[in-house]
Amino acid sequence: MKLLASLLMAAALAAPALTAAAADAAEPAPAPAAAPAALTKPDLAKGEASYSTVCVACHAADGNSTIAANPKLAQQHPEYLVKQLQEFKSGKRADAVMQGFASMLSEQDMRNISWWLASQQAKEGFAKDKDLVALGERIYRGGIQDRGIASCAGCHSPNGAGIPAQYPRLSGQHADYTAKQLIDFRDGKRGNSPQMTDIAAKLNDREIRAVSDYIAGLR
């Protein structure tokens, strides 16, 4: 009798576990996550159409902005432009206006727009402050060695053409825009480039104005 009672008790205890196991076995496995859509070759026609809808008001029809506060984008390296759009969209690069526009773009849209902009011819700019241009040239070409400030030309090339996929084109960029970016790097308002934060942190306002004005005249 004791043996029979023990067997009945064990069966009773095992029943809920068996029921749960059967329920788990009957539960369908979750469907695998959908693979992200593959990016295709940039479509310049679609890029131009998207740009004309979203970007043209601030950056001009051909990417050569005429507003000093808004950057010229024509002939910029497309990989750099894609990275900036991604970081505007994610908030890594803070700008309420650009985040709003970038949030409307898919990865493919970003590629289409960026490669279209890269195909546009950049218009030349010019330096305006003759009293600062010599200082700007010294900083751009040689840095400030005794303060550990590297030359700009080392990464952005002597003529400001930059290095594709790594460092942006600067040649002819509006001085006001360049100066604002350097100040934002220095003051921690723009944090998506540790290298630039380190360099800008060592520059004073006069040096920033000088190198920004010199960059505007590079060609």
Sequence and secondary structure as in RCSB ss.txt:
>XXXX:A:sequence
MKLLASLLMAAALAAPALTAAAADAAEPAPAPAAAPAALTKPDLAKGEASYSTVCVACHAADGNSTIAANPKLAQ
QHPEYLVKQLQEFKSGKRADAVMQGFASMLSEQDMRNISWWLASQQAKEGFAKDKDLVALGERIYRGGIQDRGIA
SCAGCHSPNGAGIPAQYPRLSGQHADYTAKQLIDFRDGKRGNSPQMTDIAAKLNDREIRAVSDYIAGLR
>XXXX:A:secstr
 HHHHHHHHHHHHHHHHHHHHHHHHHS                HHHHHHHHHHHTHHHH TTS   STTS   TT
  HHHHHHHHHHHHHTSS  HHHHHHHTT  HHHHHHHHHHHHTS         TTTHHHHHHHHHH BGGGTB 
 SHHHH TTS  BTTTB   TT  HHHHHHHHHHHHHTS  S HHHHHHHTT  HHHHHHHHHHHHT  
